[in-house]
Amino acid sequence: MDVEAPRGLLRVFDQVEDPRVERTKLHRLSDILVIALCGVICGADSWTEIELFGKAKFACAASVGIGHSLIGA
């Protein structure tokens, strides 16, 4: 697997403007987008399933630099 590919995707999502109010941001938007995309690709079809996917795959995501803001979630 090309370990640079996930980082490239994360760089693309880092460019997306975050419309949320600063004080309500618990997680980076790019982390949310990557985890949501990967979760849906793997069959998640609700926000609850995406959350479960993200928590289950946190160690893998962290190894490629995704999920910095999800530590302790």
C-alpha positions in Angstrom: 0.0 0.0 0.0 1.2 3.5 -0.8 1.4 5.1 2.6 1.5 8.6 1.0 -1.9 8.1 -0.5 -3.9 8.7 2.7 -1.7 11.7 3.5 -2.5 13.1 0.1 -6.2 12.7 0.7 -5.8 14.4 4.1 -4.0 17.3 2.4 -6.9 17.7 0.0 -9.4 17.7 2.9 -7.3 20.2 4.8 -8.1 22.7 2.1 -11.8 22.5 2.7 -13.1 25.6 4.5 -14.6 24.7 7.9 -17.9 26.6 8.4 -18.3 25.6 12.0 -18.0 28.1 14.9 -14.5 27.9 16.4 -15.7 27.1 19.9 -17.7 24.1 18.7 -14.8 22.3 17.0 -13.9 19.2 18.9 -12.2 17.5 15.9 -10.5 18.7 12.7 -12.8 18.8 9.7 -10.3 16.9 7.6 -10.2 14.1 10.1 -14.0 13.9 10.1 -14.1 13.8 6.3 -11.5 11.2 5.9 -13.0 8.9 8.5 -16.5 9.4 7.1 -15.3 8.6 3.5 -13.4 5.5 4.6 -16.3 4.4 6.8 -18.8 4.7 3.9 -16.4 2.9 1.5 -16.3 0.1 4.1 -20.1 -0.1 4.3 -21.1 2.3 7.1 -24.5 3.8 6.2 -25.2 6.0 9.2 -23.4 8.5 11.3 -23.4 6.0 14.2 -21.8 3.4 12.0 -19.2 5.9 10.8 -18.4 6.8 14.5 -18.0 3.1 15.3 -15.8 2.6 12.3 -13.6 5.6 13.2 -13.2 4.3 16.8 -12.4 0.8 15.7 -9.8 2.0 13.1 -8.2 4.7 15.2 -4.8 3.0 15.6 -4.5 2.4 11.8 -5.6 6.0 11.1 -3.1 7.4 13.6 -0.3 5.6 11.9 -0.8 7.6 8.7 -1.5 10.9 10.4 -5.2 10.9 10.4 -7.2 11.5 13.6 -4.9 13.8 15.5 -7.8 15.6 17.0 -9.6 12.3 17.9 -7.2 11.3 20.7 -9.3 10.6 23.7 -12.5 10.4 21.8 
